[in-house]
Amino acid sequence: MNVVVMGTGYVGTTMALLLAERGHRVTGLDKDLDKIGRLQSGSLYFHEPGMERILRQYLHRGSLTFTGNAEEAIAHAEAIFICVGTPALPDGTPDLSYVREASAMIGRHMKSHLLVVVKSTVPVGTSENIARWIRSAQPEPLEVDVVSNPEFLREGSAWQDATQPDRIIIGARNPQAAWRLRNLYEPIYCPVLVTDPSTAEMVKYAANGFLAAKISFINELSRLCDKLNINVDEVSAGICYDSRIGPSLMKAGIGYGGSCFPKDVSALLATAKQHNCRLSILERVVRVNETQPGYVLDKLIRGLGGLDGKTVAVLGLAFKPNTDDTRESPSLRIVRGLLNRRAKVRVHDPVAKWPQARSKRQPEVCAAAEQALAGADAAILCTDWPEYGRLDWGSIRKTMRTPLFIDGRNMLDAEKMKSLGFRYEGVGIQ
């Protein structure tokens, strides 16, 4: 089948590769010609482990191509996947301008009956609006089936999640459209839930809201563990043996970030507000997450007795390892908090870059972790990159001015770090 994927971020690119792997002829469509050029040459413009090799494989086979020519791509399409961004507006609601633009583009250029699959994360009821936007842009009436098919891809493991999904959710009014989408994914080795579009849209928000709640729960519990001198990691291990709870995302730290959890929780809260329904648990989830970076930063401030003129090494900028995404990263909030308190800040990340901003206070970006740590008064680990676990901490201890180490991800062995001479403190770990 001829398939067009609109949007070439990590979701769109992953879907394009998956559909090519399933034997379809796939065209990635984006109006950003620089991104298109890089992808067509076999180069990713974002970091996703292992994906560049797969990209080159399907480009070489000729089953995948990228273009900025919407008219040509859509005219020959039998199915179109909408994977464009839905960034948050100031009030927390998603910005649907890119979705609406994509819908109008489909309507203008489609030449025959189309299956339109909505992968973008959109509020409840948006699939119905997309169908209306497509029809209103058509020069002449043509049949279109709009199906909601939310994505559950994790940055850093997107290809694994695409090829070995936990579930596939299909929201369709037309059973034939649901059947066509199932066929696009064949073979399928996971549960498939077919429901209506609004329910499918809610599933995505509910899933991310619940996962965010797990993170904030263990982070808030870590604050009590600090006061009671209890190891929160051991508490987490004890409760996670319960199969109803499970170990995923039950690790205390500096909070969640990225392009999904903050945006999707805000969108769900905004939807509830629009319908005069309060989601008080999720409100608290957000509040805990907003204050967690400051809570961990306060540990460092107390340990140093103030920050003015002190040199602090920050390890990790990305919101999690195996990605270069710094959107809503709690690490950036910690760096800015240090700079605002007149600390001298050195940062290191194996992949992610410091997002330059119009501010006089900027950190020193270091090419190596050892460079950031040499002569530092303290260090704070903000992203649990495996590389940091492999550092020679015994040698590093000798290069630091003072050995205060705040483990914002509870990544390193507390007793080992103490035996090397560090003043070690984790999150909920003394």
C-alpha positions in Angstrom: 0.0 0.0 0.0 1.2 3.6 -0.7 1.4 5.3 2.7 2.3 8.9 3.6 3.5 9.8 7.0 3.0 13.5 7.8 5.6 14.8 10.2 9.2 13.6 10.6 9.9 13.8 14.3 10.8 10.7 16.2 7.2 9.4 16.1 6.7 10.1 12.4 10.1 8.7 11.4 9.6 5.6 13.6 6.2 5.0 12.0 7.6 5.5 8.5 10.3 2.8 9.2 7.8 0.4 10.8 5.4 0.7 7.8 8.3 0.2 5.4 9.3 -2.9 7.5 5.8 -4.2 7.1 6.2 -4.1 3.3 4.5 -0.8 2.4 5.7 2.0 0.1 6.2 4.9 2.5 6.7 8.6 1.9 7.7 10.8 4.8 6.3 14.3 4.3 7.4 17.5 6.0 7.5 21.2 5.1 10.9 21.6 6.7 13.2 20.9 3.8 16.3 20.8 5.9 14.9 17.9 7.8 13.8 16.2 4.6 17.2 16.6 3.1 19.0 15.0 6.1 16.6 12.1 6.3 16.7 11.4 2.6 20.5 11.3 2.9 20.2 8.7 5.7 21.0 11.0 8.6 18.7 11.5 11.6 18.4 15.0 13.0 17.5 13.7 16.4 19.1 11.0 18.6 17.4 7.6 18.7 19.7 4.6 19.2 19.9 2.2 16.3 17.4 4.0 14.1 19.9 5.6 11.6 21.0 2.2 10.5 17.4 1.1 9.9 16.7 4.4 8.1 19.5 3.7 5.6 18.4 0.2 5.1 14.9 1.1 3.9 16.2 4.1 1.9 18.6 1.7 0.1 15.8 -0.8 -0.6 13.7 2.0 -2.2 10.6 1.3 0.0 11.0 4.6 1.9 11.5 8.2 0.6 11.1 11.7 2.0 9.7 14.8 0.3 8.4 18.3 0.9 6.0 18.0 -2.1 2.6 17.6 -0.4 0.6 17.6 -3.6 2.5 14.8 -5.2 2.8 12.6 -2.1 -0.9 12.9 -1.1 -2.2 12.4 -4.6 -0.8 8.9 -4.7 -1.6 7.9 -1.1 -4.0 5.2 0.0 -3.4 5.8 3.7 -2.0 8.9 5.5 -0.6 9.0 9.1 -0.8 12.4 10.8 2.2 12.6 13.2 2.7 16.3 13.5 3.4 18.0 16.8 0.8 19.3 19.2 2.7 21.6 21.6 1.1 23.1 24.7 -0.4 26.5 24.6 0.0 28.8 27.7 -3.3 27.6 29.1 -2.2 23.9 28.8 -4.4 23.1 25.9 -2.7 21.5 22.8 -1.9 23.7 19.8 -3.8 22.0 17.0 -2.7 24.4 14.3 -0.3 21.8 12.7 -3.0 19.1 12.8 -5.4 21.5 11.2 -2.9 22.5 8.5 -2.2 18.8 7.8 -5.9 18.1 7.5 -6.4 21.0 5.0 -3.5 19.8 3.0 -5.0 16.3 2.8 -8.3 17.7 1.7 -6.8 19.9 -1.0 -4.7 17.2 -2.6 -6.4 13.8 -2.1 -7.6 12.2 -5.3 -9.5 9.1 -4.0 -10.9 7.4 -0.9 -8.4 7.7 2.0 -7.7 6.2 5.3 -6.4 8.9 7.6 -4.7 7.7 10.8 -4.2 10.1 13.7 -1.0 9.4 15.6 -0.6 12.9 17.0 -1.7 13.2 20.6 -4.9 15.2 20.4 -7.8 16.1 22.8 -11.0 14.1 22.9 -13.2 14.8 19.8 -10.3 15.9 17.6 -10.7 13.0 15.1 -14.2 14.2 14.3 -12.9 17.7 13.7 -10.1 16.4 11.5 -12.7 14.7 9.3 -14.6 17.9 9.1 -11.4 20.0 8.3 -10.5 17.5 5.5 -13.9 17.6 3.9 -14.1 21.4 4.1 -10.8 21.7 2.1 -11.8 19.3 -0.6 -12.4 20.8 -4.1 -14.9 18.0 -4.7 -16.5 15.5 -2.2 -14.4 12.3 -1.6 -14.8 9.7 1.0 -12.4 9.8 3.9 -12.2 7.6 7.0 -10.4 9.1 10.0 -9.2 6.7 12.6 -7.6 7.5 16.0 -4.5 5.3 16.6 -2.5 6.8 19.5 1.2 6.2 19.8 3.0 4.8 22.9 6.6 5.2 21.8 9.2 6.1 24.4 12.1 8.3 23.3 15.3 6.2 23.4 13.5 2.9 22.7 11.1 4.0 19.9 11.9 1.2 17.5 11.5 -1.5 20.1 8.2 -0.1 21.1 7.0 0.1 17.5 8.0 -3.4 16.6 7.1 -5.0 20.0 4.1 -2.9 21.2 2.2 -3.6 24.4 -1.1 -2.9 22.6 -2.6 -1.3 19.6 -5.6 1.0 20.1 -7.8 1.7 17.1 -10.6 4.3 17.4 -12.9 4.0 14.4 -16.6 4.6 13.6 -16.3 2.5 10.4 -15.4 -1.2 11.1 -13.9 -1.4 7.6 -11.5 1.4 8.4 -10.4 -0.4 11.6 -9.9 -3.6 9.5 -7.8 -1.7 7.0 -5.6 -0.3 9.7 -5.1 -3.7 11.3 -4.0 -5.0 7.9 -1.4 -2.2 7.7 0.2 -3.4 10.9 0.2 -7.2 10.0 1.7 -9.3 11.5 0.4 -8.2 14.9 1.7 -9.9 18.1 -0.1 -7.9 20.7 -3.6 -7.2 22.0 -5.7 -4.9 19.8 -8.5 -2.8 21.2 -11.0 -1.4 18.7 -13.2 1.3 20.1 -14.6 4.7 19.1 -12.2 7.6 18.3 -13.0 9.6 21.5 -12.2 6.6 23.8 -8.9 6.0 21.9 -7.9 9.6 22.3 -8.7 9.4 26.1 -6.6 6.2 26.4 -3.5 8.1 25.4 -4.0 10.9 28.0 -5.0 8.5 30.7 -2.0 6.3 30.2 0.5 9.2 30.4 -1.4 10.7 33.3 -1.1 7.5 35.3 2.6 7.1 34.5 3.3 10.6 35.6 1.4 9.9 38.8 3.7 6.9 39.5 6.8 9.2 39.2 5.3 11.9 41.4 4.2 9.4 44.0 7.6 7.9 44.6 9.2 11.4 44.5 6.9 12.7 47.1 7.4 9.6 49.2 11.2 10.2 49.0 10.8 13.4 50.9 9.3 11.6 53.8 12.0 8.9 53.6 14.6 11.6 53.8 13.1 12.8 57.1 12.8 9.3 58.5 16.2 8.2 57.3 14.7 5.4 55.2 16.1 4.3 51.9 13.4 5.0 49.3 14.9 2.6 46.8 14.4 -0.3 49.2 10.9 0.9 49.8 10.3 1.0 46.1 11.7 -2.5 45.6 9.5 -3.8 48.4 6.3 -2.5 47.0 7.1 -3.2 43.3 7.2 -7.0 43.9 3.4 -6.5 44.0 2.3 -7.3 40.4 -0.4 -4.6 40.7 2.2 -1.9 41.1 5.3 -3.1 39.1 8.7 -1.5 38.9 8.3 0.8 35.9 8.9 4.5 36.7 9.1 3.8 40.4 12.5 5.3 40.9 12.8 8.5 42.9 14.7 11.4 41.2 14.4 15.0 40.1 11.1 14.6 38.3 9.8 13.9 34.8 10.2 15.9 31.7 10.2 15.5 27.9 7.7 16.1 25.2 4.9 13.9 26.5 4.2 13.7 30.2 4.2 17.5 31.0 2.2 18.4 27.9 -0.3 15.5 28.1 -1.0 15.9 31.8 -1.6 19.6 31.3 -3.9 18.9 28.3 -5.9 16.4 30.4 -6.3 18.9 33.2 -7.4 21.6 30.7 -10.0 19.2 29.2 -11.3 18.5 32.7 -11.6 22.2 33.4 -13.4 22.9 30.2 -16.0 20.3 31.3 -16.2 21.6 34.9 -14.6 18.5 36.3 -11.6 18.7 38.7 -8.8 16.1 38.6 -7.3 16.8 42.0 -4.9 13.9 42.0 -3.3 15.0 38.7 -3.1 18.5 40.0 -1.0 17.2 42.8 1.1 15.2 40.4 2.0 18.4 38.6 2.7 20.3 41.8 5.1 17.6 43.1 6.9 17.5 39.7 7.2 21.3 39.6 8.8 21.4 43.0 11.0 18.2 42.9 14.0 19.9 41.1 14.0 22.6 43.7 13.8 20.0 46.5 16.9 18.2 45.2 18.7 21.5 44.5 18.2 22.5 48.2 20.2 19.4 49.2 23.2 20.8 47.3 22.7 24.3 48.7 22.6 23.0 52.3 25.7 20.8 51.6 27.7 23.8 50.4 26.3 26.4 52.8 25.4 28.6 49.9 26.2 28.8 46.2 27.7 32.3 45.6 31.0 31.8 43.8 30.9 28.0 44.1 31.6 25.8 41.1 29.0 23.0 40.5 29.2 20.3 37.9 25.9 19.1 36.4 25.9 15.7 34.7 23.1 15.3 32.2 20.9 17.7 30.3 18.5 15.4 28.5 15.3 14.6 30.4 16.3 10.9 30.3 19.1 8.8 28.8 19.3 7.7 25.2 17.8 10.9 23.8 18.9 14.4 23.1 15.6 15.9 24.1 15.8 18.6 26.7 12.2 19.7 26.5 10.8 20.3 30.0 14.0 18.6 31.3 14.2 19.1 35.1 17.9 19.3 34.7 17.6 22.6 33.0 15.6 24.0 35.9 18.4 22.9 38.2 21.0 24.6 36.0 19.0 27.8 35.9 18.5 27.7 39.6 22.2 27.4 40.2 23.0 30.2 37.8 20.4 32.5 39.4 22.1 31.9 42.7 25.4 33.0 41.2 27.1 29.6 41.1 29.6 28.9 38.4 28.1 26.0 36.5 29.7 23.4 34.2 27.5 21.0 32.3 28.0 17.8 30.4 25.8 15.5 28.5 26.9 12.7 26.1 24.4 13.7 23.4 22.1 16.6 24.4 23.1 20.3 23.9 22.5 23.2 26.2 19.6 25.2 24.7 21.0 28.7 24.2 18.8 31.5 25.5 19.0 35.3 25.8 20.5 35.4 29.2 23.8 36.8 30.5 24.2 33.8 32.8 25.2 30.7 30.9 26.9 27.5 32.0 30.2 26.3 30.7 29.6 23.4 28.4 32.2 20.7 28.8 33.2 18.0 26.3 33.9 15.4 29.0 32.4 14.7 32.4 35.9 14.7 33.9 36.4 18.2 32.7 33.2 19.4 34.3 34.1 17.7 37.6 37.7 18.9 37.9 38.0 21.5 40.6 34.3 21.5 41.3 32.9 22.2 44.8 30.0 19.9 44.2 28.4 17.7 41.5 24.8 16.8 40.8 23.8 13.9 38.6 20.6 14.8 36.7 20.4 12.2 33.9 21.3 8.6 34.5 23.4 8.0 31.4 25.2 4.6 31.6 28.4 6.5 30.8 28.4 8.1 34.3 28.3 4.8 36.0 31.5 3.8 34.2 33.5 6.9 35.3 36.6 6.4 37.5 35.1 8.0 40.5 38.1 7.3 42.7 40.3 9.4 40.4 37.6 12.0 40.0 37.4 12.5 43.8 41.0 13.6 43.8 40.4 16.3 41.2 37.4 17.9 42.9 37.8 20.8 45.3 35.2 19.4 47.7 33.6 15.9 47.3 29.9 16.8 47.7 27.9 14.6 45.3 24.1 14.8 44.9 22.7 11.8 43.0 19.5 13.2 41.5 18.7 9.8 39.9 19.9 7.4 42.7 22.1 5.9 40.0 25.3 5.2 41.8 26.1 3.0 44.7 25.8 5.1 47.8 28.1 3.0 50.0 30.8 2.8 47.3 30.8 6.5 46.7 31.1 7.1 50.4 34.0 4.7 50.6 35.8 6.7 47.9 35.5 9.8 50.1 32.4 11.5 48.7 29.8 13.2 50.7 27.0 11.4 48.9 23.3 12.1 49.1 20.6 10.7 46.9 16.9 11.4 46.7 15.4 9.6 49.7 18.8 8.1 50.3 21.2 9.4 53.0 
